[in-house]
């Protein structure tokens, strides 16, 4: 039971990064609503207090988004470090990697659709394109950092070659290819497990 609890705690480290694109999207939508309300808010003296409250809300939401991004960066680094020093085994690292990538696929699809709509809107859709690019960029950077430890651990234990470690390490930061890399890691992990009869 103790071992199971420890393993669960390790997987909990992935949650902030898994939900990052969704948190970013929801917060961005609320920020946009706040901004639009402020733009159309009357400038009467009687409404100054409400206007100030809305401005404070805008600042708080912006700060939350920045802080949460930094928090996810910390978690990504922790996962990478734990994977390199074997506090997270390469088996667990592979599972965490594929879990993160798969659960973020709906976000990538949604952002692609948003960007496509932006393209169809011509110059008026530049904001949507910029938003989609930023969300995907930050998401893939955070998940890529977390996967560095997995790549290093697999190479260290002789599961993948140095050449593949370099290719996959770079690929983990490339759109779509990062998912292919995570699947490749999972396959190599399974092959190694069958070959060595390891059960971790």
SERO-4910 file (N, C-alpha, C, O; in steps of 0.05 Angstrom, whole numbers):
BEGIN
 pado doro    nc1    nc2    nc3   cac1   cac2   cac3    cc1    cc2    cc3    oc1    oc2    oc3
  Unk    A     16    -24      0      0      0      0     17     25      0     11     45    -14
  Unk    A     39     24     15     57     48     16     68     53    -11     70     76    -20
  Unk    A     76     32    -25     87     35    -52     67     47    -71     74     63    -88
  Unk    A     42     38    -69     21     48    -86     16     78    -81     13     94   -100
  Unk    A     16     86    -55     12    114    -48     34    131    -59     29    154    -68
  Unk    A     59    121    -58     82    136    -68     80    140    -98     85    161   -109
  Unk    A     71    118   -112     68    119   -141     47    139   -149     50    154   -168
  Unk    A     24    139   -134      3    158   -139     12    187   -136      5    204   -152
  Unk    A     28    192   -115     38    219   -110     56    228   -133     56    251   -140
  Unk    A     71    209   -145     88    216   -168     71    225   -191     77    244   -205
  Unk    A     50    210   -196     32    216   -219     17    242   -215     10    256   -234
  Unk    A     13    249   -190     -1    275   -184     15    299   -193      5    320   -198
  Unk    A     42    295   -195     59    316   -204     53    325   -233     59    348   -240
  Unk    A     40    307   -248     34    313   -276      9    330   -280      5    342   -300
  Unk    A     -9    330   -259    -35    342   -262    -33    372   -270    -47    380   -289
  Unk    A    -17    389   -257    -16    417   -265    -10    421   -294    -22    438   -307
  Unk    A      9    405   -305     16    408   -333     -5    396   -352     -9    406   -374
  Unk    A    -18    375   -343    -39    362   -360    -61    382   -364    -71    385   -387
  Unk    A    -69    396   -343    -93    414   -345    -84    442   -353   -102    460   -356
  Unk    A    -58    447   -356    -49    474   -362    -63    488   -386    -73    510   -383
  Unk    A    -64    475   -410    -77    488   -432   -107    494   -428   -117    514   -438
  Unk    A   -120    478   -411   -148    482   -406   -152    505   -386   -170    522   -389
  Unk    A   -135    506   -366   -135    528   -347   -129    555   -361   -142    575   -356
  Unk    A   -109    554   -379   -101    578   -394   -125    587   -411   -130    611   -412
  Unk    A   -138    569   -424   -160    576   -442   -184    588   -427   -195    609   -435
  Unk    A   -191    575   -405   -214    585   -389   -207    613   -378   -224    631   -379
  Unk    A   -183    616   -367   -175    642   -356   -174    663   -377   -182    686   -373
  Unk    A   -165    656   -401   -164    675   -423   -191    685   -432   -195    708   -438
  Unk    A   -210    666   -432   -238    673   -439   -250    693   -419   -263    712   -426
  Unk    A   -245    687   -393   -255    705   -372   -241    732   -374   -254    753   -370
  Unk    A   -215    732   -380   -201    757   -384   -212    774   -407   -215    798   -405
  Unk    A   -219    760   -428   -230    774   -452   -257    786   -445   -263    809   -452
  Unk    A   -273    771   -430   -300    781   -422   -296    806   -404   -310    826   -408
  Unk    A   -278    804   -385   -272    827   -367   -264    851   -384   -273    874   -379
  Unk    A   -246    847   -403   -235    868   -419   -257    882   -436   -259    906   -438
  Unk    A   -275    865   -448   -296    876   -464   -316    892   -447   -327    912   -456
  Unk    A   -321    882   -423   -339    896   -404   -327    923   -397   -341    943   -396
  Unk    A   -301    924   -391   -288    949   -384   -289    969   -407   -292    993   -403
  Unk    A   -285    959   -432   -285    977   -455   -312    990   -459   -314   1013   -467
  Unk    A   -333    975   -452   -360    986   -455   -373    996   -430   -397   1002   -428
  Unk    A   -356    998   -409   -367   1007   -383   -370   1037   -382   -352   1051   -391
  Unk    A   -393   1047   -373   -397   1076   -372   -378   1090   -353   -369   1078   -333
  Unk    A   -371   1114   -360   -351   1129   -344   -363   1148   -324   -350   1166   -314
  Unk    A   -389   1143   -317   -402   1159   -297   -389   1157   -270   -378   1136   -263
  Unk    A   -390   1178   -254   -377   1177   -228   -390   1156   -210   -376   1145   -192
  Unk    A   -415   1151   -214   -429   1132   -197   -420   1103   -202   -424   1086   -185
  Unk    A   -407   1099   -225   -398   1072   -232   -368   1068   -229   -357   1048   -237
  Unk    A   -354   1088   -216   -325   1086   -213   -317   1063   -196   -298   1048   -203
  Unk    A   -331   1058   -175   -325   1036   -156   -327   1009   -170   -309    992   -168
  Unk    A   -348   1005   -185   -352    980   -200   -330    977   -221   -320    955   -225
  Unk    A   -324    999   -234   -303    999   -254   -276    991   -242   -261    976   -254
  Unk    A   -270   1002   -219   -245    995   -205   -244    966   -197   -223    953   -199
  Unk    A   -267    955   -189   -268    927   -181   -263    909   -206   -248    889   -204
  Unk    A   -274    917   -228   -269    902   -253   -240    903   -261   -228    883   -270
  Unk    A   -227    926   -258   -199    929   -264   -181    912   -246   -162    899   -255
  Unk    A   -189    911   -220   -174    894   -201   -177    864   -209   -158    849   -208
  Unk    A   -201    857   -217   -206    829   -226   -189    822   -250   -179    800   -252
  Unk    A   -186    841   -268   -170    837   -292   -140    833   -284   -127    815   -295
  Unk    A   -131    848   -265   -103    846   -256    -99    819   -241    -79    805   -245
  Unk    A   -118    812   -225   -116    786   -209   -116    762   -228   -100    744   -224
  Unk    A   -133    762   -248   -134    740   -267   -108    738   -283    -98    716   -288
  Unk    A    -97    761   -291    -72    762   -306    -50    751   -289    -33    735   -298
  Unk    A    -49    759   -263    -29    750   -245    -31    720   -240    -11    706   -239
  Unk    A    -56    710   -238    -60    682   -235    -49    666   -258    -37    645   -254
  Unk    A    -54    676   -282    -44    661   -306    -14    660   -306     -2    639   -313
  Unk    A     -1    682   -299     29    682   -298     39    664   -276     58    649   -281
  Unk    A     28    665   -253     37    649   -230     32    619   -236     50    603   -230
  Unk    A      9    613   -248      3    584   -253     23    573   -274     31    550   -273
  Unk    A     30    590   -294     49    582   -314     76    576   -301     89    556   -308
  Unk    A     85    594   -283    110    590   -269    109    565   -251    129    550   -248
  Unk    A     86    560   -239     82    537   -222     85    511   -239     98    492   -230
  Unk    A     73    511   -262     75    488   -280    103    484   -289    112    461   -293
  Unk    A    118    505   -293    146    503   -300    162    490   -278    179    473   -284
  Unk    A    156    497   -253    169    484   -230    163    454   -230    181    438   -225
  Unk    A    138    447   -233    130    419   -233    144    404   -256    152    381   -252
  Unk    A    146    416   -279    159    403   -302    188    398   -296    199    377   -302
  Unk    A    201    417   -284    230    414   -276    233    392   -255    252    377   -257
  Unk    A    215    392   -236    216    371   -215    213    344   -227    228    325   -219
  Unk    A    194    340   -245    191    314   -258    216    306   -273    224    283   -273
  Unk    A    228    326   -288    252    320   -303    275    312   -285    289    293   -290
  Unk    A    278    326   -263    300    320   -244    296    293   -230    314    277   -228
  Unk    A    271    288   -222    264    263   -209    269    239   -228    276    217   -219
  Unk    A    264    244   -253    268    222   -273    297    217   -278    305    194   -282
  Unk    A    314    237   -277    343    233   -281    356    220   -258    376    205   -262
  Unk    A    346    224   -233    359    212   -210    344    187   -201    349    176   -179
  Unk    A    325    178   -217    311    152   -213    290    153   -190    281    132   -181
  Unk    A    284    177   -180    262    179   -160    236    173   -175    217    163   -163
  Unk    A    236    179   -200    215    170   -218    228    151   -238    246    159   -253
  Unk    A    220    126   -238    232    106   -256    226    112   -285    207    127   -291
  Unk    A    242    101   -303    237    106   -331    211     94   -340    198    104   -359
  Unk    A    201     73   -327    175     62   -333    153     82   -326    135     87   -342
  Unk    A    155     94   -302    136    114   -293    138    139   -310    117    151   -317
  Unk    A    162    147   -317    166    171   -334    153    168   -361    141    187   -371
  Unk    A    156    144   -373    143    139   -399    113    140   -397     99    152   -414
  Unk    A    102    129   -376     73    129   -372     63    158   -367     42    166   -378
  Unk    A     78    173   -351     71    201   -346     71    218   -372     54    234   -377
  Unk    A     91    212   -388     94    227   -413     71    222   -432     60    241   -443
  Unk    A     64    197   -437     43    190   -455     16    199   -444     -2    208   -459
  Unk    A     13    198   -418    -12    206   -405    -16    236   -409    -38    245   -416
  Unk    A      5    252   -405      4    281   -408     -3    288   -437    -21    304   -442
  Unk    A     11    275   -456      7    281   -484    -21    275   -494    -34    290   -508
  Unk    A    -31    251   -486    -57    243   -495    -80    260   -484    -98    267   -498
  Unk    A    -78    268   -459    -98    284   -446    -98    313   -456   -117    328   -452
  Unk    A    -76    321   -469    -74    348   -480    -82    349   -509    -85    371   -520
  Unk    A    -87    326   -522    -94    326   -550   -120    342   -556   -120    357   -575
  Unk    A   -141    339   -539   -165    356   -545   -159    386   -545   -171    401   -561
  Unk    A   -141    394   -528   -133    423   -528   -119    431   -554   -125    452   -565
  Unk    A   -101    414   -564    -87    420   -589   -107    421   -612   -105    439   -629
  Unk    A   -127    403   -612   -147    403   -633   -164    429   -632   -169    441   -652
  Unk    A   -172    436   -608   -188    460   -604   -173    485   -613   -184    503   -626
  Unk    A   -147    486   -605   -131    509   -613   -126    511   -643   -125    532   -654
  Unk    A   -124    487   -656   -121    487   -685   -146    498   -698   -144    513   -718
  Unk    A   -169    491   -688   -195    501   -699   -197    531   -695   -205    546   -712
  Unk    A   -188    540   -671   -189    569   -665   -171    584   -684   -178    605   -695
  Unk    A   -147    573   -689   -128    586   -708   -139    586   -736   -135    605   -751
  Unk    A   -152    564   -743   -164    562   -770   -186    583   -774   -188    596   -795
  Unk    A   -202    586   -753   -223    607   -754   -210    635   -757   -220    652   -771
  Unk    A   -188    638   -743   -173    663   -744   -163    669   -772   -164    692   -782
  Unk    A   -153    648   -786   -144    651   -813   -167    659   -832   -163    677   -849
  Unk    A   -190    647   -828   -213    653   -845   -224    681   -840   -237    693   -857
  Unk    A   -218    692   -816   -227    719   -809   -208    741   -820   -212    765   -815
  Unk    A   -187    732   -834   -167    751   -845   -154    767   -822   -146    755   -802
  Unk    A   -150    793   -825   -135    809   -806   -149    810   -779   -136    814   -758
  Unk    A   -176    807   -779   -191    808   -754   -186    783   -737   -193    783   -713
  Unk    A   -175    763   -749   -171    738   -734   -142    735   -724   -136    714   -713
  Unk    A   -126    755   -726    -98    754   -717    -96    748   -687    -78    734   -678
  Unk    A   -115    759   -672   -116    755   -643   -120    725   -637   -107    715   -618
  Unk    A   -138    712   -651   -144    684   -647   -120    667   -654   -113    648   -640
  Unk    A   -106    674   -676    -83    659   -684    -60    662   -664    -48    642   -656
  Unk    A    -56    686   -654    -36    692   -634    -41    676   -609    -23    664   -597
  Unk    A    -67    676   -600    -75    662   -576    -69    632   -579    -57    620   -561
  Unk    A    -77    620   -601    -73    591   -605    -44    584   -606    -36    563   -595
  Unk    A    -28    601   -618      1    596   -620     14    597   -592     30    580   -585
  Unk    A      6    617   -577     18    621   -550     11    597   -532     28    586   -518
  Unk    A    -15    589   -532    -23    567   -515     -9    541   -522      2    527   -505
  Unk    A     -8    535   -548      6    511   -557     36    512   -551     48    492   -543
  Unk    A     48    535   -555     77    539   -550     83    533   -520    101    518   -514
  Unk    A     69    546   -502     74    543   -474     68    514   -465     83    503   -448
  Unk    A     47    502   -475     40    475   -468     62    455   -476     70    438   -460
  Unk    A     71    458   -501     91    439   -511    118    443   -498    134    424   -494
  Unk    A    124    468   -490    150    474   -476    149    461   -448    169    448   -440
  Unk    A    127    464   -434    125    452   -407    126    422   -408    140    410   -392
  Unk    A    111    410   -426    111    380   -428    138    370   -438    147    349   -431
  Unk    A    151    387   -455    177    379   -466    198    379   -444    215    361   -443
  Unk    A    197    399   -427    216    400   -404    213    376   -386    233    364   -378
  Unk    A    188    369   -380    182    346   -363    193    320   -376    201    302   -361
  Unk    A    192    318   -403    200    294   -416    231    291   -419    241    270   -426
  Unk    A    246    313   -413    275    311   -415    286    290   -397    304    274   -404
  Unk    A    275    289   -372    284    268   -353    278    240   -363    294    222   -359
  Unk    A    256    237   -376    248    211   -387    268    202   -408    277    180   -409
  Unk    A    275    221   -426    294    216   -447    321    208   -436    334    188   -444
  Unk    A    330    223   -416    356    218   -404    357    191   -390    376    176   -392
  Unk    A    335    185   -376    333    160   -361    333    135   -380    346    115   -374
  Unk    A    319    138   -402    318    116   -422    346    112   -434    354     89   -438
  Unk    A    359    133   -440    386    131   -451    406    120   -430    422    103   -436
  Unk    A    404    129   -406    421    120   -384    419     90   -379    439     77   -373
  Unk    A    395     80   -382    390     51   -377    393     34   -402    386     10   -402
  Unk    A    402     46   -424    407     31   -448    383     23   -464    384      5   -480
  Unk    A    360     36   -458    335     29   -472    334     42   -500    323     30   -519
  Unk    A    345     66   -502    348     79   -528    377     88   -532    391     91   -513
  Unk    A    385     91   -557    412     99   -563    416    129   -558    396    144   -556
  Unk    A    441    138   -558    447    166   -554    435    183   -578    424    205   -574
  Unk    A    437    172   -602    427    186   -626    397    189   -624    387    211   -629
  Unk    A    383    168   -615    354    170   -613    346    188   -590    325    202   -591
  Unk    A    362    189   -569    357    206   -546    358    236   -555    341    252   -546
  Unk    A    377    242   -572    380    270   -582    356    277   -600    344    298   -597
  Unk    A    350    258   -618    328    263   -637    301    266   -622    286    285   -627
  Unk    A    297    248   -603    272    248   -588    271    272   -569    249    283   -564
  Unk    A    294    279   -558    295    302   -540    287    327   -554    272    343   -543
  Unk    A    296    331   -578    289    354   -594    259    351   -603    244    371   -603
  Unk    A    252    327   -611    225    322   -621    203    327   -600    180    333   -606
  Unk    A    211    325   -575    192    329   -553    182    358   -551    163    364   -538
  Unk    A    196    376   -566    189    404   -566    177    413   -593    173    437   -598
  Unk    A    171    393   -610    160    399   -636    131    389   -638    125    366   -630
  Unk    A    114    406   -648     85    401   -650     80    375   -665     91    371   -686
  Unk    A     63    358   -654     55    332   -665     77    311   -662     71    288   -653
  Unk    A    102    318   -669    124    299   -666    128    291   -637    137    269   -631
  Unk    A    120    308   -618    123    302   -590    106    279   -582    113    263   -564
  Unk    A     82    276   -594     65    254   -588     76    228   -599     75    207   -587
  Unk    A     88    230   -623    101    207   -635    124    197   -618    128    173   -614
  Unk    A    139    216   -607    161    209   -589    151    195   -564    163    175   -555
  Unk    A    129    204   -552    119    192   -528    109    164   -534    112    146   -516
  Unk    A     98    159   -557     89    132   -565    114    114   -569    114     91   -561
  Unk    A    134    125   -581    159    110   -586    171    102   -559    180     79   -556
  Unk    A    171    120   -540    182    114   -513    166     91   -501    177     73   -488
  Unk    A    140     92   -504    122     71   -492    128     44   -505    129     24   -491
  Unk    A    132     44   -531    139     19   -545    165      8   -536    168    -16   -531
  Unk    A    185     25   -534    212     17   -526    212      7   -497    225    -13   -490
  Unk    A    196     19   -480    193     11   -453    181    -17   -451    190    -34   -436
  Unk    A    160    -22   -467    146    -48   -468    165    -70   -478    166    -92   -467
  Unk    A    181    -63   -499    200    -83   -510    222    -90   -490    229   -113   -487
  Unk    A    231    -70   -476    252    -74   -456    241    -91   -433    255   -108   -422
  Unk    A    216    -86   -426    203   -101   -404    200   -130   -411    205   -148   -395
  Unk    A    193   -136   -437    190   -163   -446    217   -177   -448    220   -200   -441
  Unk    A    237   -162   -457    263   -173   -461    277   -180   -435    289   -202   -432
  Unk    A    275   -162   -416    288   -166   -390    271   -180   -369    280   -188   -348
  Unk    A    245   -181   -374    226   -192   -355    224   -174   -330    219   -184   -308
  Unk    A    227   -148   -335    225   -129   -313    196   -122   -308    180   -119   -326
  Unk    A    189   -118   -282    162   -110   -275    164    -88   -254    165    -93   -230
  Unk    A    163    -63   -264    165    -40   -246    140    -23   -249    137     -2   -236
***
